Amino acid sequence: MDLPEDSAHSNLTWTNVAIGLAFILFDVGISTVFRLGVGVSLLIAALRCIGQLAVVATLLQQVFENKNPWMVALICFILNFLGTFETVVNKSPRRFQYMFPAVLVAMLGSTIPISIIGSRFAMSIQPFWTPIQYIPLVGMLCGATISGVVVAVSFILKEMQDKVEIYLAFGATRMEACKPIAIQALKLALTPPINSMSVLGIIAIPGMMTGAILGGSSVQQAAKLQMIIMFMITASTTLASVFTTFAAISVVVDQDHRVRGDRIVGKARWFNCDVKNWNYKTVVKWLREAFRRNTRNRRDLVTVEEEERLLENLS
């Protein structure tokens, strides 16, 4: 049964977004009932999603209309930079020295070449940097590559001090000692894209294919497009994971074949607190303490001013 033309392409408004936000509020309610402590995190993530997508939609609309290759290059760099920031600051439980530039180079060195080759030859886009197609492609590669990099680096830094030191103590070089955990880290990093390719079409219909169908493309074209994109995501994840894995090994194990634990740091807390463990009571308690500190500081300031006035009168 064919849909009427009016219902085939609905015009979504902010009211529709608000209705969709009700699903997040349902999750917040579940978190509150079971005391999971993720209610605030869900709200923050949802608000970030709304704000970021609104800004990106406004920005990309201008870029799509201008069709400036330099603007496309700038947007792609910003996507990789923000992906690197998300990887290093928010996603990685452990970090190594110089991790930010290493991950940035890995992201740029994997997403950009793969996207150029895939856009030009696999997808037959002329020119390859056509904004309406190239920018979303780079965005998808960045989003998928983050997961692989985080998994690989986290595993390397977790297993480094426990297993590698034993091999080094028996005379192995740093590459010989790190080879087993490097192989295991790359296997873990490639597991998500392998699993995704295994279930596509049979168990799950991917979002890119669904979006292409909703946008008016034929089902056959949407399926072929999704195949190409999945192959590109796997290649990009592989390149970035390999580079960051060897970068982590080179930094943490020095040229004298010693494990440098001082070059591994834990995840920093923002505002000296862990947002993921917040709930309603924690937020209220934090606000009360902040208000009390502010009131106490004002009282101390008033007391100091009164003492200064008394000293001036006495003098």
Solvent accessible surface area in square Angstrom, and as a share of the most:
residue,aa,sasa,rsa
1,M,237,1.06
2,D,134,0.70
3,L,129,0.64
4,P,85,0.54
5,E,159,0.71
6,D,134,0.69
7,S,60,0.39
8,A,46,0.36
9,H,123,0.55
10,S,80,0.52
11,N,136,0.70
12,L,129,0.64
13,T,73,0.43
14,W,162,0.57
15,T,91,0.53
16,N,65,0.33
17,V,62,0.35
18,A,62,0.48
19,I,110,0.56
20,G,32,0.31
21,L,47,0.24
22,A,53,0.41
23,F,149,0.62
24,I,46,0.24
25,L,96,0.48
26,F,136,0.57
27,D,55,0.28
28,V,28,0.16
29,G,31,0.30
30,I,66,0.33
31,S,3,0.02
32,T,89,0.52
33,V,112,0.65
34,F,135,0.56
35,R,204,0.75
36,L,103,0.51
37,G,10,0.09
38,V,59,0.34
39,G,9,0.09
40,V,26,0.15
41,S,29,0.19
42,L,51,0.25
43,L,64,0.32
44,I,71,0.36
45,A,58,0.45
46,A,12,0.09
47,L,113,0.56
48,R,116,0.42
49,C,65,0.39
50,I,51,0.26
51,G,34,0.33
52,Q,89,0.40
53,L,112,0.56
54,A,36,0.28
55,V,99,0.57
56,V,61,0.35
57,A,64,0.50
58,T,92,0.54
59,L,81,0.40
60,L,31,0.16
61,Q,95,0.42
62,Q,100,0.44
63,V,4,0.02
64,F,46,0.19
65,E,112,0.50
66,N,103,0.53
67,K,127,0.54
68,N,61,0.32
69,P,58,0.36
70,W,205,0.72
71,M,70,0.31
72,V,2,0.01
73,A,54,0.42
74,L,91,0.45
75,I,10,0.05
76,C,4,0.02
77,F,91,0.38
78,I,67,0.34
79,L,50,0.25
80,N,0,0.00
81,F,81,0.34
82,L,102,0.51
83,G,6,0.06
84,T,0,0.00
85,F,84,0.35
86,E,37,0.17
87,T,0,0.00
88,V,11,0.06
89,V,27,0.16
90,N,40,0.20
91,K,103,0.44
92,S,0,0.00
93,P,65,0.41
94,R,93,0.34
95,R,40,0.15
96,F,6,0.02
97,Q,79,0.35
98,Y,144,0.55
99,M,4,0.02
100,F,56,0.23
101,P,70,0.44
102,A,15,0.12
103,V,0,0.00
104,L,29,0.14
105,V,82,0.47
106,A,4,0.03
107,M,0,0.00
108,L,49,0.24
109,G,44,0.42
110,S,1,0.00
111,T,0,0.00
112,I,45,0.23
113,P,54,0.34
114,I,28,0.14
115,S,0,0.00
116,I,59,0.30
117,I,101,0.51
118,G,6,0.05
119,S,0,0.00
120,R,87,0.32
121,F,140,0.58
122,A,54,0.42
123,M,39,0.17
124,S,83,0.53
125,I,12,0.06
126,Q,120,0.54
127,P,63,0.40
128,F,64,0.27
129,W,65,0.23
130,T,26,0.15
131,P,3,0.02
132,I,108,0.55
133,Q,82,0.36
134,Y,10,0.04
135,I,5,0.02
136,P,53,0.33
137,L,2,0.01
138,V,0,0.00
139,G,27,0.26
140,M,55,0.24
141,L,0,0.00
142,C,6,0.04
143,G,44,0.43
144,A,30,0.23
145,T,0,0.00
146,I,25,0.13
147,S,57,0.37
148,G,1,0.01
149,V,0,0.00
150,V,23,0.13
151,V,53,0.30
152,A,0,0.00
153,V,0,0.00
154,S,21,0.14
155,F,38,0.16
156,I,0,0.00
157,L,5,0.02
158,K,119,0.50
159,E,27,0.12
160,M,0,0.00
161,Q,88,0.39
162,D,96,0.50
163,K,97,0.41
164,V,0,0.00
165,E,83,0.37
166,I,102,0.52
167,Y,101,0.39
168,L,26,0.13
169,A,86,0.66
170,F,177,0.74
171,G,65,0.63
172,A,23,0.18
173,T,60,0.35
174,R,48,0.18
175,M,87,0.39
176,E,107,0.48
177,A,1,0.00
178,C,1,0.00
179,K,129,0.55
180,P,64,0.40
181,I,6,0.03
182,A,9,0.07
183,I,78,0.40
184,Q,74,0.33
185,A,0,0.00
186,L,38,0.19
187,K,123,0.52
188,L,64,0.32
189,A,0,0.00
190,L,42,0.21
191,T,57,0.33
192,P,57,0.36
193,P,11,0.07
194,I,91,0.46
195,N,80,0.41
196,S,42,0.27
197,M,66,0.30
198,S,74,0.48
199,V,51,0.29
200,L,46,0.23
201,G,59,0.56
202,I,153,0.77
203,I,139,0.71
204,A,43,0.33
205,I,122,0.62
206,P,19,0.12
207,G,61,0.59
208,M,63,0.28
209,M,32,0.14
210,T,53,0.31
211,G,41,0.40
212,A,16,0.12
213,I,63,0.32
214,L,123,0.61
215,G,63,0.60
216,G,60,0.57
217,S,53,0.34
218,S,61,0.39
219,V,87,0.50
220,Q,125,0.55
221,Q,109,0.48
222,A,1,0.01
223,A,23,0.18
224,K,104,0.44
225,L,42,0.21
226,Q,12,0.05
227,M,105,0.47
228,I,41,0.21
229,I,1,0.01
230,M,17,0.07
231,F,122,0.51
232,M,12,0.05
233,I,22,0.11
234,T,28,0.16
235,A,39,0.30
236,S,0,0.00
237,T,3,0.02
238,T,45,0.26
239,L,88,0.44
240,A,0,0.00
241,S,0,0.00
242,V,53,0.30
243,F,92,0.38
244,T,0,0.00
245,T,0,0.00
246,F,91,0.38
247,A,19,0.14
248,A,0,0.00
249,I,1,0.01
250,S,48,0.31
251,V,25,0.14
252,V,0,0.00
253,V,0,0.00
254,D,14,0.07
255,Q,151,0.67
256,D,96,0.50
257,H,79,0.35
258,R,131,0.48
259,V,25,0.14
260,R,63,0.23
261,G,29,0.28
262,D,102,0.53
263,R,60,0.22
264,I,28,0.14
265,V,76,0.43
266,G,49,0.47
267,K,80,0.34
268,A,61,0.47
269,R,161,0.59
270,W,130,0.46
271,F,181,0.75
272,N,139,0.71
273,C,24,0.14
274,D,48,0.25
275,V,49,0.28
276,K,130,0.55
277,N,102,0.52
278,W,41,0.14
279,N,59,0.30
280,Y,164,0.62
281,K,152,0.64
282,T,48,0.28
283,V,36,0.21
284,V,41,0.24
285,K,128,0.54
286,W,105,0.37
287,L,99,0.49
288,R,147,0.54
289,E,68,0.31
290,A,32,0.24
291,F,142,0.59
292,R,143,0.52
293,R,117,0.43
294,N,70,0.36
295,T,40,0.23
296,R,131,0.48
297,N,95,0.49
298,R,156,0.57
299,R,167,0.61
300,D,78,0.40
301,L,107,0.53
302,V,80,0.46
303,T,68,0.39
304,V,73,0.42
305,E,67,0.30
306,E,86,0.39
307,E,95,0.43
308,E,95,0.42
309,R,136,0.50
310,L,112,0.56
311,L,118,0.59
312,E,125,0.56
313,N,121,0.62
314,L,152,0.76
315,S,125,0.80
